[in-house]
Amino acid sequence: MLYRRLLPVIILGVALATLSCSNSSVPRTEAPLSGEVAPRFIIGADLSFLPELVWAGAEYRVDGAAADPLTIFGAHGFNLVRLRLWHAPEGYWHGLDATVAFAREVTDSGFELMLDLHYSDTWADPGKQFKPDAWLDADFPGLVDSVRFYTATVVRRFADEGIPLAYIQLGNEIDGGLLWDDGYVGWEGSPDDTWKRWTQLTALLLAAVEGVRAGADPGMPPRIILHVSQGGDNETCRWFFDRVIAAGVEFDTIGLSFYPWWHGELRDLRANMNDLARRHGKEILIVETAYPWTLSWWDDTHNFVGEPTQLHPGYGASPGSQERFLRDLVTTVAQVPHGLGRGVVYWEPAWVSVEDGPPNPYENLALFDFHWDALPALGFGLER
């Protein structure tokens, strides 16, 4: 047991020493060209809020006619649904039972499923990675064991329920680490960008990978995603993935967020994805994105996007501009070298404002208008 806990320390120490002594960083790995039929391009939607919104009274329409929301998404070319999971949230939504119940509806409706483990009782993102309350008093070896056991338990629950997991994210936007402060690495050149900090982060990730392998049906293991927020920042992505891969963390897919008001322009995303594909030979997924169809407001909650300065150059804030941006984003991902650009997942496209629903700063970024009618951009993945 001691050797297993020290192994990531030894591996990462050697790897970081090699990186620090080399001007060429990590050797580039060209993905092999294959004659096999390429897997289908993913057009996905994070619909984690949807059950709560329907419970609160939201109805979804196409040309004024109400329809089941999953049916609407399927008819508009979506083939994957992403759901977030919190460890022990306050209330029912986003906990394991609620997520399993909705996941069954999703897969029964013909969608592939992506599960996003936040390893938190609430939101985890670049600005916060709160430990679950149940793990607050654990020492570091205990925290590693908790990650391994929890991950295995979750994956096994889905397997036992007969709900196939196509993808699983080990953390949400973890470019600064996860389960802070133990797994915090800061940013490149920060005081926390140290050998010890990276050793702890990679130990947590190695335990999470072990948990996936232990819990999964051996014949149907999910593909493992590591997800960072800075889709347009190649320097940050190199810094993160070079170190994680050098430490021997096994995963399948690089997951990126790309919100242009935070992460730059499509050309920045293109340059980053192309470099990562050639550098590491792994498939790349945009697991979060959005774009506004208006800068107007509907409810009293301050919106994430409301200023013209937040728009991508060359695109306005209109239903047509939203659709054009998303189609251009799909084209950008599809052109990643060697077919490694695997798809685009829109974050919470069904998050409409409803009186008894969660406060909504996102209403003008949804793919439904203020009257819950589908916008043209809902079909951004069609005609592929």
Rosetta blueprint (number, residue, H / E / L):
1 M L
2 L H
3 Y H
4 R H
5 R H
6 L H
7 L H
8 P H
9 V H
10 I H
11 I H
12 L H
13 G H
14 V H
15 A H
16 L H
17 A H
18 T H
19 L H
20 S H
21 C L
22 S L
23 N L
24 S L
25 S L
26 V L
27 P L
28 R L
29 T L
30 E L
31 A L
32 P L
33 L L
34 S L
35 G L
36 E L
37 V L
38 A L
39 P L
40 R L
41 F L
42 I E
43 I E
44 G E
45 A E
46 D E
47 L L
48 S L
49 F L
50 L H
51 P H
52 E H
53 L H
54 V H
55 W H
56 A H
57 G L
58 A L
59 E L
60 Y E
61 R E
62 V E
63 D L
64 G L
65 A E
66 A E
67 A E
68 D L
69 P H
70 L H
71 T H
72 I H
73 F H
74 G H
75 A H
76 H L
77 G L
78 F L
79 N L
80 L E
81 V E
82 R E
83 L E
84 R E
85 L E
86 W L
87 H L
88 A L
89 P L
90 E L
91 G L
92 Y L
93 W L
94 H L
95 G L
96 L H
97 D H
98 A H
99 T H
100 V H
101 A H
102 F H
103 A H
104 R H
105 E H
106 V H
107 T H
108 D H
109 S L
110 G L
111 F L
112 E E
113 L E
114 M E
115 L E
116 D E
117 L E
118 H L
119 Y L
120 S L
121 D L
122 T L
123 W L
124 A L
125 D E
126 P L
127 G L
128 K E
129 Q L
130 F L
131 K L
132 P L
133 D H
134 A H
135 W H
136 L L
137 D L
138 A L
139 D L
140 F H
141 P H
142 G H
143 L H
144 V H
145 D H
146 S H
147 V H
148 R H
149 F H
150 Y H
151 T H
152 A H
153 T H
154 V H
155 V H
156 R H
157 R H
158 F H
159 A H
160 D H
161 E L
162 G L
163 I L
164 P L
165 L L
166 A L
167 Y E
168 I E
169 Q E
170 L E
171 G L
172 N L
173 E L
174 I L
175 D L
176 G L
177 G E
178 L L
179 L L
180 W L
181 D L
182 D L
183 G L
184 Y E
185 V L
186 G L
187 W L
188 E L
189 G L
190 S L
191 P L
192 D L
193 D L
194 T L
195 W H
196 K H
197 R H
198 W H
199 T H
200 Q H
201 L H
202 T H
203 A H
204 L H
205 L H
206 L H
207 A H
208 A H
209 V H
210 E H
211 G H
212 V H
213 R H
214 A H
215 G H
216 A L
217 D L
218 P L
219 G L
220 M L
221 P L
222 P L
223 R E
224 I E
225 I E
226 L E
227 H E
228 V E
229 S L
230 Q L
231 G L
232 G L
233 D L
234 N H
235 E H
236 T H
237 C H
238 R H
239 W H
240 F H
241 F H
242 D H
243 R H
244 V H
245 I H
246 A H
247 A L
248 G L
249 V L
250 E L
251 F L
252 D L
253 T E
254 I E
255 G E
256 L E
257 S E
258 F E
259 Y L
260 P H
261 W H
262 W H
263 H H
264 G L
265 E L
266 L H
267 R H
268 D H
269 L H
270 R H
271 A H
272 N H
273 M H
274 N H
275 D H
276 L H
277 A H
278 R H
279 R H
280 H H
281 G L
282 K L
283 E E
284 I E
285 L E
286 I E
287 V E
288 E E
289 T E
290 A L
291 Y L
292 P L
293 W L
294 T L
295 L L
296 S L
297 W L
298 W L
299 D L
300 D L
301 T L
302 H L
303 N L
304 F L
305 V L
306 G L
307 E L
308 P H
309 T H
310 Q H
311 L L
312 H L
313 P L
314 G L
315 Y L
316 G L
317 A L
318 S L
319 P H
320 G H
321 S H
322 Q H
323 E H
324 R H
325 F H
326 L H
327 R H
328 D H
329 L H
330 V H
331 T H
332 T H
333 V H
334 A H
335 Q L
336 V L
337 P H
338 H H
339 G H
340 L L
341 G E
342 R E
343 G E
344 V E
345 V E
346 Y E
347 W E
348 E L
349 P L
350 A L
351 W L
352 V L
353 S L
354 V L
355 E L
356 D L
357 G L
358 P L
359 P L
360 N L
361 P L
362 Y L
363 E H
364 N H
365 L H
366 A L
367 L L
368 F E
369 D L
370 F L
371 H L
372 W L
373 D E
374 A E
375 L L
376 P H
377 A H
378 L H
379 G H
380 F L
381 G L
382 L L
383 E L
384 R L
